[in-house]
Amino acid sequence: MNHFTERSMAASQRTRLVQDCMSTSLLTVTSDDSLQTAAELLHRRNIRELPVVDHGRLVGILTDRDVREMTPGYPLFRAGEESRSYLQTLLVAKAMTVDPFVITPETPLVKAAELLTTYRIGSLPVVKDGKLVGIISVTDLLRVFIEQNKPGRPSAKTKPAAADKRAKDA
């Protein structure tokens, strides 16, 4: 696994960490599950990535794109049922990304954002002591961005103390 941790940055109280924003109610598949089972789970839960866990250990990640790339389209299979039957014969192990990038809960959120952007990936599994404990996605980061930039929220550039001092000087 490719681990990314920057504990020195996490020491700052103002630094938001992955553990503050990650999803912990995880849906996972095994490498022996069918791609059809995984595709149905992705669709039903409206998610784009599934961690692949075998015997309690993260072994890969499967994305909706991985499933689409394995799904033959027209003219090979004209009906959706034909595609579903075909995906039932394929295993997650054939389509998943093995040895995905992972991060720790203590990783600064900005580092997670950098990794997602740099490598153009949709999510990062969060691992602690070799065990999958969460996942952080681009959507999770966008939620934080929206929360921090909502109208009416004090700007990060204007500190309340500075605003109070300006008001007294006026």
Buried (B, 14 or more C-beta within 10 A) or exposed (E): BEEBBBEEBBEEEEBBBBBEBBBEEBBBBBBEBBBBBBBBBBEEEEBBBBBBBBEEEBBBBBBBEBBEEBBEEEEEBEEEEEBBEBBEEBBBBEBBBEEBBBBBBBBBBBBBBEBBEEEEBBBBBBBBEEEBBBBBBBEBBEEBEEEEEEEEEEEEEEEEEEEEEEEEEE
